[in-house]
């Protein structure tokens, strides 16, 4: 499992190559795992995630609904990774795209976004590309060792889907199997306390055995 300590926001115009590539038909979130140092990060801290897709068929339309833990996080922004379009759609055969206005719901904790080609245009099979970035803000400090999971809506094919040129739902081999887990790090002071408690308990057990 890849561990990433994040202290700065990522660029909103994403590179054309994922850092965690997937084979076959796939839809995933990068980075797959982040570690936040709760001793160094305060509420108000912001970071980005990116949604990617890889298709072995001609792509025409996509929509993603990404859930996050609204108790500890707010979504403060989202957009296509290539500006006016997603980086994935920049590989289309031509024509215009149909953009949509994203929905950010910080009460129920989700971001909804999508995009479509027009007419006879499509994104050729074998294309991998990023779709959207989402900026998230830490609004409350989570308990130590609590996972904050971010994932796509289920079942796939309803609010989250990719359609091929025939407007059929693309069957995915992978749908967010590496949904991001935000893991707060133990503060150094807490670690020292735990080590002291462990050493004390060990000493007591050893003394009792003697």
Secondary structure, DSSP 8 states (H G I E B T S, - for coil): ----B--S---SS--SS-SS---SSEEEEESSEEEEETTT--TT-EEEEEEEEEESS-EEEEEEEEE--TTTEEEEEEEETTSSS-TTGGGBSSS-EEE---EEETTTTEEEEEEEE-TT--B-TTEEEEEEEEEEEE-S---TT-EEE-EE-SSTTSSSEEEETTS-B---SEESTT--EEEEE--HHHHHHHHHHHHHHHHHHHHHH-
